[in-house]
Amino acid sequence: MAGRIISVSSVNGGVGKTTTVLNLAGIYSLLEKKVLIIDMDLYSGGVAVSLDVKNKKDVFMMVDSMANNRFTTLKDYITPYNRGIDVLACPRDPREALKIESRFIPMIFDAAKKEYDVILVDMNHVLDEINLTVMDYSYMTLFVLINDLVDFKNMKSLLSIFKDTGKKNYLVLLNNSRDTGKDYMSMYDIRTMIGGNIDYTISRNFYIKNIDKYVMDGEILTLNKSINTFHSGDIAHMKKMALDLIDDSHDEKGGM
């Protein structure tokens, strides 16, 4: 099968979206999948920083080459993280983000699907033309929520749009580890408020107190042996989620 495009988004910032992308990348690599992370949070992406990779090329340079008939191969623009995970970084200069047109998104994805089993796209939470195009060309989109009233109201509005347009290729993750103090809404209340289902949860037990240390070291949590041992339950849930996101049954939902 061609590579699966899995986009990860949210309806608000600060929900642990980028960390979720990196954790999924770690799980897919453990499953012996070849993974590319594309940072499409064009103005303030943190993938390269979080992984401590020193990229010389980025997605803007790739698009610029495509626009000027200089593009030859994807490997000229990616930065390796380890043997199984590569990164296509966001623009180093945020001003260059304005120059990236949505018409290049399918071209980027087509090139990536030929080389990788799973392509994880880290998006921002603004429903602009770039992000809408990313979702249109994704096999599945994962939305990350935290236990927060603003998140729930915004997610309800988004799910209403999806119902009106017939979009079905998405799943919802409730990240309780992001802010362990916000747990005042029950799962029943959350489902009622958003008018939809919560497909997966990350428990408050997965709160990593010294997470800044892992970021400083450029380490993916799901590739850390001690975290896999002490948080085996949440790791197992994430593995199930990772497998579900690329499952062939989603073809019936219109995934690409």
C-alpha positions as CSV (number, residue, x, y, z in Angstrom):
1,M,0.0,0.0,0.0
2,A,1.1,3.6,-0.5
3,G,2.1,5.6,2.5
4,R,-0.7,6.8,4.8
5,I,-1.0,10.6,5.5
6,I,-2.0,11.0,9.1
7,S,-2.6,14.7,10.1
8,V,-2.7,15.7,13.7
9,S,-4.6,18.8,14.6
10,S,-6.6,20.6,17.4
11,V,-9.1,23.3,17.9
12,N,-6.9,25.2,20.4
13,G,-3.2,25.6,21.1
14,G,-1.3,24.1,24.0
15,V,-3.0,20.7,24.0
16,G,0.1,18.5,23.5
17,K,-0.4,18.1,19.7
18,T,3.3,18.1,18.7
19,T,4.1,15.7,21.5
20,T,1.4,13.4,20.3
21,V,2.9,13.5,16.8
22,L,6.3,12.5,18.1
23,N,4.9,9.8,20.3
24,L,3.1,8.3,17.3
25,A,6.2,8.5,15.2
26,G,8.1,6.5,17.9
27,I,5.4,3.9,18.0
28,Y,5.3,3.5,14.2
29,S,9.1,3.2,14.1
30,L,8.9,0.4,16.8
31,L,6.4,-1.3,14.4
32,E,9.1,-1.1,11.7
33,K,7.3,1.5,9.7
34,K,9.4,4.1,7.8
35,V,8.1,7.5,9.1
36,L,8.3,11.0,7.9
37,I,7.1,13.9,10.1
38,I,6.1,17.0,8.2
39,D,5.9,20.1,10.3
40,M,3.0,22.1,8.7
41,D,2.7,24.4,11.7
42,L,4.3,26.9,9.4
43,Y,4.7,29.9,11.6
44,S,5.6,28.4,15.0
45,G,6.3,24.7,14.4
46,G,8.4,22.9,17.0
47,V,9.2,19.5,15.6
48,A,12.8,20.1,14.7
49,V,13.4,21.9,18.0
50,S,11.7,19.1,20.0
51,L,13.8,16.5,18.3
52,D,17.0,18.6,18.4
53,V,17.7,18.1,14.7
54,K,19.7,20.7,12.9
55,N,17.9,21.0,9.6
56,K,19.5,22.8,6.7
57,K,16.4,22.4,4.4
58,D,12.7,22.9,5.1
59,V,9.3,22.7,3.5
60,F,9.5,26.2,2.1
61,M,12.7,25.3,0.2
62,M,11.0,22.2,-1.2
63,V,8.0,24.2,-2.3
64,D,10.2,26.9,-3.8
65,S,12.1,24.2,-5.8
66,M,8.8,22.7,-7.0
67,A,7.6,26.1,-8.1
68,N,10.8,26.8,-10.1
69,N,11.2,23.3,-11.6
70,R,14.3,22.5,-9.5
71,F,12.8,19.7,-7.4
72,T,14.3,16.3,-8.1
73,T,14.0,14.1,-4.9
74,L,12.5,14.4,-1.5
75,K,15.6,13.3,0.3
76,D,17.3,16.7,-0.5
77,Y,14.9,18.4,1.9
78,I,14.5,16.0,4.8
79,T,16.6,15.7,8.0
80,P,17.1,12.2,9.6
81,Y,16.2,11.8,13.3
82,N,17.1,8.1,13.5
83,R,17.1,5.1,11.3
84,G,13.3,5.0,11.0
85,I,12.2,8.6,11.4
86,D,12.9,11.6,9.1
87,V,11.7,15.2,9.4
88,L,10.6,17.8,6.9
89,A,10.9,20.9,9.0
90,C,8.7,24.1,9.0
91,P,10.3,27.3,7.5
92,R,13.1,28.6,9.6
93,D,11.9,32.1,8.7
94,P,8.2,32.5,9.5
95,R,7.9,35.1,6.7
96,E,8.4,32.3,4.2
97,A,5.3,30.6,5.4
98,L,3.2,33.2,3.6
99,K,4.8,32.0,0.3
100,I,3.6,28.4,0.6
101,E,0.5,27.8,-1.5
102,S,-1.9,25.1,-0.8
103,R,-1.6,23.7,-4.4
104,F,1.8,22.3,-3.4
105,I,0.4,20.2,-0.6
106,P,-0.7,17.3,-2.8
107,M,2.7,17.3,-4.6
108,I,4.5,17.1,-1.2
109,F,2.3,14.2,-0.1
110,D,2.6,12.4,-3.4
111,A,6.4,12.5,-3.1
112,A,6.3,11.4,0.6
113,K,3.9,8.5,0.0
114,K,6.4,6.9,-2.5
115,E,9.2,6.8,0.2
116,Y,7.5,6.3,3.5
117,D,4.9,4.0,5.2
118,V,3.5,6.7,7.4
119,I,3.6,10.4,7.0
120,L,2.6,12.3,10.2
121,V,1.6,16.0,9.6
122,D,1.8,18.3,12.5
123,M,-0.7,21.1,11.9
124,N,-1.7,24.3,13.7
125,H,-5.3,24.8,14.9
126,V,-6.3,27.5,12.4
127,L,-8.6,26.3,9.7
128,D,-6.9,28.2,6.9
129,E,-6.6,27.0,3.3
130,I,-3.3,25.2,4.0
131,N,-4.8,23.1,6.9
132,L,-8.0,22.4,5.1
133,T,-6.0,21.1,2.1
134,V,-3.9,19.0,4.5
135,M,-7.0,17.4,5.9
136,D,-8.6,16.9,2.5
137,Y,-5.6,14.8,1.4
138,S,-5.1,13.0,4.7
139,Y,-6.0,9.3,5.1
140,M,-7.1,10.2,8.7
141,T,-7.0,13.2,10.9
142,L,-6.5,13.0,14.7
143,F,-7.8,15.8,16.8
144,V,-6.3,16.3,20.2
145,L,-8.4,17.8,23.0
146,I,-7.8,18.6,26.7
147,N,-10.4,18.7,29.4
148,D,-11.3,22.4,28.8
149,L,-14.6,24.1,28.1
150,V,-13.2,26.2,25.2
151,D,-11.8,23.1,23.5
152,F,-15.2,21.4,23.8
153,K,-17.2,24.3,22.4
154,N,-14.8,24.7,19.5
155,M,-14.8,21.0,18.8
156,K,-18.6,21.0,18.8
157,S,-18.6,23.6,16.1
158,L,-16.0,21.7,14.0
159,L,-17.9,18.4,14.3
160,S,-21.1,20.2,13.2
161,I,-19.3,21.2,10.0
162,F,-18.0,17.7,9.5
163,K,-21.5,16.3,9.8
164,D,-22.8,18.8,7.3
165,T,-20.1,18.1,4.8
166,G,-20.0,14.3,5.3
167,K,-16.5,14.1,6.6
168,K,-15.9,10.9,8.5
169,N,-12.2,10.2,8.4
170,Y,-11.2,11.6,11.7
171,L,-10.7,10.4,15.3
172,V,-10.6,12.3,18.6
173,L,-8.1,12.0,21.4
174,L,-8.6,13.3,24.9
175,N,-5.2,14.2,26.4
176,N,-5.6,14.1,30.2
177,S,-1.9,14.2,30.7
178,R,-1.4,17.7,29.4
179,D,-3.0,19.5,32.4
180,T,-3.8,17.1,35.2
181,G,-5.7,19.7,37.1
182,K,-8.4,20.0,34.5
183,D,-10.5,16.9,35.0
184,Y,-13.9,18.4,36.1
185,M,-15.8,17.1,33.1
186,S,-16.8,13.4,32.9
187,M,-16.5,11.5,29.7
188,Y,-20.3,11.5,29.4
189,D,-20.3,15.3,29.8
190,I,-17.6,15.7,27.2
191,R,-19.4,13.6,24.6
192,T,-22.6,15.5,25.2
193,M,-20.8,18.9,24.9
194,I,-19.0,18.1,21.7
195,G,-21.9,16.2,20.2
196,G,-19.6,13.4,19.2
197,N,-17.4,10.5,20.4
198,I,-14.0,10.5,22.2
199,D,-12.2,7.6,20.5
200,Y,-9.0,7.5,22.7
201,T,-7.7,8.9,25.9
202,I,-4.3,9.4,27.4
203,S,-4.6,9.2,31.2
204,R,-3.3,11.7,33.7
205,N,-0.8,9.0,34.7
206,F,1.1,9.8,31.6
207,Y,2.0,13.2,32.9
208,I,5.8,13.5,32.6
209,K,7.0,15.9,35.3
210,N,10.5,16.4,33.8
211,I,9.4,16.5,30.1
212,D,11.6,19.5,29.4
213,K,14.6,17.2,29.9
214,Y,13.4,14.9,27.2
215,V,12.9,17.9,24.9
216,M,16.3,19.3,25.6
217,D,17.8,15.8,24.8
218,G,15.6,15.6,21.6
219,E,14.1,12.3,22.9
220,I,10.8,10.8,21.8
221,L,8.9,9.5,24.9
222,T,7.6,6.3,23.3
223,L,11.2,5.3,22.4
224,N,12.4,5.6,26.0
225,K,12.6,2.2,27.7
226,S,11.9,3.4,31.2
227,I,8.8,5.3,30.1
228,N,7.6,2.2,28.2
229,T,8.0,0.2,31.4
230,F,6.4,2.6,33.9
231,H,3.6,3.8,31.5
232,S,2.9,0.5,29.8
233,G,-0.9,1.1,29.9
234,D,-0.9,4.4,28.1
235,I,1.8,3.2,25.6
236,A,-0.5,0.2,24.8
237,H,-3.4,2.6,24.2
238,M,-1.3,4.8,21.9
239,K,-0.2,1.7,20.0
240,K,-3.8,0.7,19.4
241,M,-4.5,4.3,18.3
242,A,-1.5,4.2,15.9
243,L,-2.7,1.0,14.3
244,D,-6.3,2.2,14.0
245,L,-5.2,5.4,12.3
246,I,-3.6,3.4,9.4
247,D,-6.2,0.6,9.3
248,D,-7.5,-0.3,5.9
249,S,-11.1,-0.2,7.0
250,H,-11.0,3.6,6.9
251,D,-11.0,3.4,3.1
252,E,-14.8,3.1,3.5
253,K,-14.8,6.5,5.2
254,G,-13.2,8.2,2.3
255,G,-9.6,8.3,3.6
256,M,-7.1,9.0,0.9
